[in-house]
């Protein structure tokens, strides 16, 4: 079941129709109150969430979802007319798994939904056990992350991105590889998404996040050594 929270009836109906024609079970809501009533009855597999709503804005709804253990891992795609980078970063900071700006194409919309559901279906990265690098510790069994001993709450995508970095310590990871491994796409037009997720990941990890280094014009690498010539930490 996919829940759509969108107060614009025409957009909500378009999204519902697009999903239903692709064999998804869908339910739409015009406000936060009706959405929460439905959540208490049945948890969705995915939430398509608008930002500007009449009673409770999308950021507030997203924060509540992430604070509740029962809904914390439900993937959320933000859909909004706001297009500035700060709006996108704010959505990611609140725990969004993806972000689509209006207007958008139906094919892009369906592609994003399927990509997020594929990643969620994987449940967790396949490698079991504990991954460590410098002050970062990731436990796949409990799906927890600590930085310098402090628990860190990550979104599904942030967790997957950090897991990929931890699997390849010291290795320069090109954007193409990261997009394919974490976002399941070869579309480099979306590579800016990597930058925004790395930014929020560094912020959440605090000083421990300094080990995620930017390799100018190439991608990223996990390194606790001083930045090498040609590298630039962003």
BELLINCOR-V550788 format. One record per pair of residues at least 6 apart in sequence whose C-alpha atoms are under 6 Angstrom apart, sorted by the first residue. I is the first residue (numbers start at 1). J is the second residue. D is the distance in whole Angstrom. If there is no record, write none. Layout:
i: {I	I}
j: {J	J}
d: {D	D}
This chain:
i: {1	1	1	1	2	2	2	2	2	3	3	3	3	4	4	4	5	5	5	5	6	6	6	7	7	29	32	46	46	46	47	48	49	49	50	50	50	50	51	51	51	63	65	65	66	75	76	76	77	77	77	78	79	79	80	80	81	81	95	97	128	129	129	130	130	131	131	135	135	135	136	136	137	137	138	138	145	145	146	147	147	169	170	170	170	171	172	172	173	173	173	174	174	175	179	180	202	211	211	211	212	212	213	213	213	214	214	214	215	215	216}
j: {25	26	44	45	26	44	45	46	47	26	27	28	47	28	47	48	29	30	49	50	12	30	50	30	53	35	56	74	75	76	76	77	78	79	58	78	79	80	57	58	80	94	71	72	72	97	96	97	97	98	99	99	100	101	101	102	101	102	155	157	140	139	140	138	139	137	138	147	148	208	146	147	145	146	144	145	151	152	152	205	208	222	221	222	223	221	220	221	219	220	221	218	219	219	185	186	209	222	223	224	221	222	220	221	233	220	232	233	231	232	231}
d: {5	6	5	6	5	6	6	5	6	6	5	6	5	5	6	5	5	6	5	6	6	5	5	4	6	6	6	6	5	6	5	5	5	6	6	6	5	5	5	4	6	6	5	6	4	6	5	5	6	5	6	5	5	6	5	6	6	5	5	6	6	6	5	6	4	6	5	5	5	6	6	5	6	5	6	5	6	5	5	6	6	5	6	5	5	6	6	5	6	5	6	5	4	5	6	6	4	5	5	5	6	5	6	5	5	5	5	5	5	6	6}
